[in-house]
């Protein structure tokens, strides 16, 4: 019975749409705009969030970063105090490695921008990173060809490098780069590894423009004191980050020669800090979208309610006949509510189709950004349509359900 009622109501809604196209489309416009705006903006925000969080996908969740600056700032802390801090040093990392019983590994990284050359070809703006042997334990590198540095290469400071895919394509087009050489700052480097291509995004090139080299060799090319640096500390299995964080602070403060009353002049960061911050930003964005979208949907609800009042008036004699034949109030109420919901679902399907076309158009024309329109957002749009239909059709449906059958038939 319920299925039959829904089918008949949906057919009635479609007939109303076909018979009075302009009136119905204008009435559904508010619902369509509201659902389109909400789902489209959510598709963009979901894609942005996924893109930004993808930056940290290579960082293991059990790794702490000891750095000069925190990743999230406190509003009540003077900014200039951050500016005068000193970056961690390679010596700090070496000393910490023996003072942290809960740490599985301690790595160091720093870097600068540089230009790689090979014959007449060059790659400007490469991100040159100097790392220690334990860097591979903290960061999940996708080495497509070749290998990571050996302990011997690290100890001897050998000029070995691992290059990103964009650099390989520029300097070694159509060639096998392993074992070949390129030049940086006048020094010849031997290629021992190639990173898998990640592609461009709104927030950067990933590892495609990255150059990795042993920190012992990089000291000959860079002034580490003038560069931003990080100490990467990975926790042992079963050790939570709060425990490790406490050990790091307790061990690093004496190395910084800080008095017990002095505040720490370094920051201990973790990936969850950034992901939580990102979640808060996009959560506020969603609240703003809902605030604006609800107004558009409410306007659409008033328009759909107007259609339903007109429909009730046009079908008053039919309502009287139905009630005279024994139709209960609940049947008439459900009939018009279902019709209102069906109208809103039709409008929602049009809006969702427009969003899908938008996603396809963006993905076909954009190189650095792709939209994702998930099933959850599709179902959200349909859910909004159902709720809108119930809100819009409740008053007209109640009016129809309360009609006296005799008075209704006299209106014929």
Steps between C-alpha positions, in 0.01 A plus 500: 500500500777740594692419182190555286429830675854622435489399133162668444616815681824511300303465176268780615800720578653429160171580327486828691854575385419418137164679494622820666867498412578867558302531822642182646860570397487850647354360819769232524778745416568583865534134597716433195731796571531411867582133438734588211688754711532273803610191307728692260681686778528179701649329195759779472575504875528120516742506207706780652514323834603174339764682292648683797501197727664304221814706558546327834420150376870417473560597864444219747248573774744402777762763412576822689668803341728713715520840336545869563134591435177328601264395222206664677553836669366622830336842474626607844868425422708790356595420141847651538592232754453240229716703260803516730510128565779288356442199278599153621842383386645173377698479821177533700354204311809289564491580872126436529528158334669361812267662754157383390420144617151517341632601157541249220704737282621860489555671165604846386398697193575842360514645154501780250406579142745425222557456128609165357682483168595234250661609177280769346197404713420646840227482763459818705307519826567145615442435869830363628460306826790383713401199711647241733476122470194468728298739282363199312360363826304819568381584148345247263691562179370341183826416324398375156848410375827458682546518875549717809841599637719245674675549834833514318379780270379694802822457697724584206289793381481360148335717229200272446151632430142382463300710253132575443330402176478855354875545537566164337280586200678834456859384540479138379222488238450147371808373686568278799628751760639245748876524518511820295598840635382860520646816646394714797699803615791382288507157664434183306229274646429133422135395469420190708119524521188641337185597688161398361300777337236663716367764260410863558242629744374831633757490776815401313685243295529233769832323464531551124745790541683352799872426531612282792865480599700384804527768764874436532553595134250787510707674772756572231239687292274666756530719806279304737488787751306714254247232405179373651550157656300225668573203722268207424442258788301181453350321801562136576212263446251527786626841617246782476608839369426682825752281684759553229427872492566528873832320457601727213426817696680369810805397296520801266462779755844428659658493154356850446643604839158605626438575867210302656302824518570596138238428237600264221652670196405217263183328386409133493252449217297203380293444187176478698543867593471601135224257411295617799556861396391417145190323633406811700541728199288283273248448780451877518471511122225238510313701764511805272375297205212363705411849623472637146354187343220466755361840403487401133332171589244676724407727211460188288282343770263797492481466121428126517240564770333746264487232227348254744230748615410555134497123447271450800260763368497349149438149634248587771213306332727195462592521867129509584434186291795318662376582849144409410624157387667446837845651461639589841663830593837328525469377140425849364774650719756244380393549138572873492812472719639237265422722201685793660797276577494365143507855361800587716679178401450590134653842570783337696581261217530795263729680746714189557525444125628858465759434774617183326537689171700767686730234647556343158572839343752599769678163491522516120652850490705526820847351528580578863165436664230236475154509654354207688123456528448213739195285562459657846448844345256357245297342780523827693338682208219245484455520877466878483240456226295258711506731804416801282207315348360406840536858630348650183214252466391468863262799512329431161475129580336573837257736330405225254471236773259715708258569214138401547413254218159657432636856482791379285268333244281811486804698384490312169 
